[in-house]
Amino acid sequence: QVQLVESGGGLVQAGGSLRLSCAASGRTLSFSSLGWFRQAPGKERNFVAAISWRDLGTYYSDSLKGRFTISRDNANNTVYLQMNSLKPEDTAIYYCAAKTGPYSRVPKTYPYWGQGTQVTVSS
């Protein structure tokens, strides 16, 4: 089993920054990609970014690239999502998820999920 715990969400003004963390534990060798997704009220869960656990390749939603950066701390099995120039439309619950094999932008391909962390951006 893989356990994922997100943290770092909160309330921030438009233009501000937040850094989300996802701490992975358990059988971390059993997955090869970790992704961030977000879900706003009444909307579908959408891909934000992903990182390959082995070669550290990074992948982004086209609409978010340049403002968001995904990175990994090998020593602590933690993945970060640095979010800059935040906008009210970034308000959502942010989830991290893990899977085996190549990264994917499709939520249902990820079997392991964290509980989510709320990000609220005020205008």
LINBELBEL-V161669 format. One record per residue. SS is DSSP state (A for helix, B for strand, O for the rest). NEAR is the number of other ideal C-beta (glycine too) atoms within 12 Angstrom. Layout:
BEGIN
ss->SS near->NEAR
ss->SS near->NEAR
END
This chain:
BEGIN
ss->O near->13
ss->B near->29
ss->B near->21
ss->B near->37
ss->B near->26
ss->B near->35
ss->B near->24
ss->O near->27
ss->O near->31
ss->B near->22
ss->B near->17
ss->B near->26
ss->B near->18
ss->O near->18
ss->O near->17
ss->O near->22
ss->O near->23
ss->B near->33
ss->B near->29
ss->B near->41
ss->B near->30
ss->B near->45
ss->B near->28
ss->B near->35
ss->B near->20
ss->B near->16
ss->O near->17
ss->A near->27
ss->A near->14
ss->A near->20
ss->O near->37
ss->O near->27
ss->B near->39
ss->B near->47
ss->B near->43
ss->B near->53
ss->B near->42
ss->B near->38
ss->B near->24
ss->O near->22
ss->O near->12
ss->O near->7
ss->O near->13
ss->O near->14
ss->B near->27
ss->B near->25
ss->B near->33
ss->B near->42
ss->B near->41
ss->B near->40
ss->B near->37
ss->B near->25
ss->O near->29
ss->O near->18
ss->O near->13
ss->O near->19
ss->O near->18
ss->B near->28
ss->B near->26
ss->B near->25
ss->O near->23
ss->O near->14
ss->O near->16
ss->O near->32
ss->B near->16
ss->O near->14
ss->O near->26
ss->B near->35
ss->B near->26
ss->B near->39
ss->B near->23
ss->B near->33
ss->B near->18
ss->O near->14
ss->O near->7
ss->O near->16
ss->O near->26
ss->B near->28
ss->B near->42
ss->B near->30
ss->B near->43
ss->B near->26
ss->B near->36
ss->O near->21
ss->O near->21
ss->O near->33
ss->O near->24
ss->A near->19
ss->A near->19
ss->A near->37
ss->O near->27
ss->B near->32
ss->B near->27
ss->B near->46
ss->B near->34
ss->B near->47
ss->B near->40
ss->B near->43
ss->B near->30
ss->O near->23
ss->O near->17
ss->O near->21
ss->O near->33
ss->O near->24
ss->O near->25
ss->O near->18
ss->A near->24
ss->A near->14
ss->A near->23
ss->O near->31
ss->O near->20
ss->B near->30
ss->B near->30
ss->O near->33
ss->O near->19
ss->O near->26
ss->B near->31
ss->B near->25
ss->B near->36
ss->B near->25
ss->B near->29
ss->B near->16
ss->O near->15
END
